[in-house]
Amino acid sequence: MKPVDFLYLSQEDVIALNVPLAEVSRAVERALIEHANKTVEMPPKPGVHPTYENTFIHAMPAYLKGMDACGIKWVGGFPRNHEYDLPNISGLIVLNDTHTGIPLSVMDCRWVTTVRTALVSSIAARYCANPKPSALAIVGAGLQGRYHALAITHALPGVSEIRCYDVFENALKRFQGWVSPWFKGKLVMCSDPGPCVRGADIIATCTPGDKAIVQNDWFKSGATGIGIEGACAWEIDATRGADKFIVDDIPQARYFEKLGDFPGGLRDVYAELGDVVAGHKKGRDNPNERVLVTPLGLAVEDIAVAQVIYQKALERGAGTRLPLMSQEL
C-alpha cells in the first residue's frame, strides 16, 4: 500500500495513546523470536561518546521481515542531564515503509526506550527465573528502576516483595511514591546494597554502570540476575559465578566489550535471549542454577514497539500529519 502521510509523534502523543503493557510486551517477544530465527537485519549499534565519561549517542537501525517493519533509532544517554533538569535518555525513531523506503513517521523515543528496556528484563525474568519467585531486588531507583518494578511484577504477579537500593535518598523516596499506589506487597527501601540484593530471587541492576555493586555471595543459588548496563554493576566474581550467562545479541555484546562493558571480559555465552524465548534453548535447567542475563538493548525491539505505536496513532488520528513528499526539486 502506498503511504499517504508523514506522521510526527511527540512524547506527549506517544504517552496519550496509552498502549497496554501486555500488547507492547507481545511485540517485544515477537522481535526476540525473529532475532532468534534470523529474519532480521540489525548491525551492532555504532555510537559516539561526547564530552564526558559514560555518555553515548547510538544509531540503531533494524529490519524485521516477519513484522514488515523497518527504521532507526538515534538515541543519546547523558547521565549528568539531571543537573539541567533534562532526561538522561533522549532521541528520535524514524520508521520507513519497507516497500518504498519512504519515511512514514518520526516519533520521540523516550517512552519506547524506557518501556521496551523494562519489558525485555521482565521477559528474561519470566523465562529464566524459578517458578513462583517472591523477592525482587532493584539496584537503581531511577526511571528504569521504577519501570522494571512495574514490568517484572506485571510478568510475575506472584512477586510479594520489592527491595530497592540507591545512593540518593530522594530517588528512593520517589521510587516508593511511584510504586506504592499499585504494588500491594512488601516494599523495602535500602540505603545499603547488601540487604537489598542478598537472598533475592530476581536481581535487576538499573544503574549507569560506573561502579560494581553486586557481590558474588549476595547472588544466591537459584537466583536470576538481569544487568542492563552490561554487567558493569556486577563484581567480576558474580558474573563468573553464574551458571548460565545470556546476552541479547552476541555480535553486539562483543562490540560493547571493546567499549568497556562486561568488566573482566565477555565470558562464555550460553545463549542469546531470543533463543530462550523461541524455545531453542532452556532458560533454566534446574532450580539451583544462577542465571545472569545482560540485555544491552536491540534495535529490533525498538522498531517493533514503534510500529505498534504508529499503527495505534493512525487508528486514533493522533499526532501531526504532514504531506509525505513535497514537489520534486
N, C-alpha and C positions, 0 to 999 in steps of 0.2 A: 504494500500500500504506500502510495506517495505521501510523505509527510506534508502537512499543511501549514502549521505554525511553529514558531520557535517559542519555547516557554521558559521564563525565568521564575525560579522559586527561591524566595528569601528564607532565612532561618525561621521567621515567624510563619511563613506559608507552610513549610515542612511540618512544624510542630502542630499547627492548626488542623492538619489532616488527621491527626490522632490515630495513626495506623496501629492496629493491635499488635502487641508484642509477639503473640503467637504467629501471626502472619509474617512478620519480619524474620522470626526465627526459622520458619519453613524456607524462606528464600535463602537464608544463610546456609542452611543444611543442603539445599539443592546445589548451591555453589560449591560447597565442600565435596559433594558427591561427584559433580562434574570435574572438579580438580583431580579427584582420585581416578576417575575414568578417562582422564587425558583428553577431554573435549573442550579444553580452554587454551587460550594463548595468553600468557602472562609472564613477561620478563621480570627478573628481580628488580625491585623498585630502586632506581638511581636517586641520588639526592645531593644537596649542598648543605653546608653547615655554617651559616653566617654568625659572625660577631662574638659569640662566647660558647663555652662548652655545653654540650647536651642539647643544642638547637638542631633543627633539621627542617628542610623543605624537600618533600619527596614527590616524584612523579610516579603515578601508579596506573598504568594502562592495563586493560583487560578485555578479552572477548570470550563470551560463553556461548558455545554453539547450541547447546540444548535449550537454553533460556532465550536465545536470539537477542543477546544484549551485548553492547559494546560501549566503551567510554574510558575516561581517565579521571583520576582524582589528583589534584595539585594541592597538597596539604602541608602545613607548617606546624611545628611544635616548638614553642619558646617558653621554657619554664619560668622565666622572670616576668612574664606578662602581667602577673598579678600586681606587680609594682605600679603598673599603669592602668589598673582596673580593666584589663583586657583578658580574653580567654587564652589559655595555653595553646589550644588547638584551633586552627582556622584554615579555611581554604574553600575550594570550589570543586564540583564534579560536573564534567561535561558528558552528556550522553549523545551517542551518534546513531543514526539509522544504519543498520548492518547491510542494507542493500545499496544505499547510495553514498554512505559516508557523511551525509549532511548532519550537522549538529542539530539535535532535537531540543535539548534543554541544557541550561546551566542552573545548578542549584547550590546553595550553601551546604557545606559538607559536615558541619559540626554535629548535628543530630545523628546523621547517618554513621559517622565515625564513632561517636560515643556509644550508640546502641548496638551496632554490629560488633564492636570490640567486646562489650559485656556479654552479648549473646554467644559469641564464639566460646568464651570461657564457660558459659552455662552449658553449652553443648558438650564441651570437653568433660565437664563435671558429670553430666548425665551418662556419658558413655564410658567413663573411666573410674568413677567413684564406686565404692562398695555400696550394696543396697542399703537403703534407709540411713544415710548419713544424718547426723544430728547437729554437729558443731561446725560452723563456718567461720574461719578467721580471715579477716581482710586487713592487709597491711597497706595503709594509704587511704585517708578519709576524704580525698578529693572527689571530683566528678566521677572518675572511673570507679572509685571505691563504692560510691553510692549506687551507681548503676549495676555494678557487679552484685551488690546485695540484692537488688531488685531482680535481676535476670536469673541468678542462681537459685534463689528461693522460689521463683516462678517455675523453673525447670524441676526443682526438687522440693516440693511443698512440705516434705517431712522435716526439713531443717528447723530445729526448735531453738537454736541459739546462734546469735551473730556476735562475734567479738571483733572489735576494730581498734587498730593501733595507728597513731600518727604522732609526729613530733610537735604538731601545732594544736594547742588546746582548742582554739577557735574552730579548726577543721573538724575536730571530734564533736564539738557541740552542734555544728551544722549537720554532720552526718546523723547524729542522734535525732535532731529535729526533723530531718528529712525522712528517716526510716521508721521512726516510732509510730506515725499515724497508720501505717499499713502492715507493719510486722508485729504480730501479737505474741511472739516468743520472747525469750530472754535476750536482752540487748546489753552488752558489756563494753564500755569504753575503757581503753587501756593506754596508760602513759608509758608503758614498757612493753617491748615486743614479745618477751618471753611468755608471760601469762596469756597473751593474745594467741600465739601460734601453738604453743606446746599442747599436744594431745588433740588438736583439731582434726576433724575428718576431711575437711577441704580447706586448703590454704590458698588464697588468691592474693598475689602481690601486685599492687597498682601504684607503683612509685616511679619517680623519674629515672631510677636505676643508677643513681650516683653513689649508692652505699649498700654493701652486703649486710643483710639483716637476719635472714632466716638461717638458723644453725641446724646442723645435721641431727643433733639429738632432740630437737623440737619436732622433727618430721617423723611422726610415729609410724609404726608398722601398719600397713593398710590404708594410709592416708593418700590423698590425691592433691598434688600441688599444681598451681597454674601461675606462671610468671610472664606477664605481658610485656615486660621490659627486657626480654632475652635472658632471663635468669640472673640479671645483674643484682637483684635484691636477695639472691640466694648465695650463701657461702659455698665455696668450691666443693667442700666435703658433702654438702647437702645435695648438690646437683649430681655428683658422682655416686652418692649413696642411693639414688633412685634405681629401682629395678627395671623400670621402663622409662625411656626418655623420648618424648614425642614432640615434633615440631609441625608447623602447618605447611611448610614448603622447604625442602632440603636445599635447593639452589639458593633460595633467598636467605636461609639461615647461614650458609657458608659465606655469602656476600656480607652479611652483617657481622659475622665472626671477625672479618678483617677490619671492621669499623669499631670493634671493641666490645660488642655484645658477647655473651657466653664466656664469662671470665674463666681462665684456665683452658680455654679452647672448647670447641664443639665436641661433645662426647659422642659415642656411638648412638645413632638414632634408631629406635625400634620401628617407628612408623611415622608417616605423615597423618595428621588428624583426619583428613578426608578418607584415608584408607580405613580408619576405625569406623567412621560414620557410615561408609559404604559397605561395611561388613567384610572387607578384605582381610582385616586383622582384628583381634580382640583388644579392647582397651585394657582389660584386666583378665588374668588367668587364674588368680587365686586371691583370697581375701587378705593375705599378708603382704602383697606387693605394695611398694611405694612407687606411685606413678607421678611423673613430673611432665607437664605439658607447657610448652613455651610458644604460644602463638604470637608471631610478630605482626600479623595483620596482612590480609591478602586483598589485592585489588579486585579479584573476582567477587569477594563478599560485598565490597562497597558498590560495585556496579549492579549486582543482583538486587541489593536493597534499593538503590537509586531507581532501578526500573520499576519496582513496586511503587515507590513514591510518585514517579512520573505518571504511571497509569492511574493512580488514585487522583492525582491532580487533574488529569484530563477528564475523568469521570465527573468530578465535582466542580469543574470550572475554576479551579484555584490558580493562583499565580498571575503573572503578567504575560500576555501573549503579544508577540511581535511578528511582523511579516517574516517568513522563513528566509527568503532570498530577495535582495534588492535588485535593481536594474543592473545589468551587466556593465562592467567598467569599459 
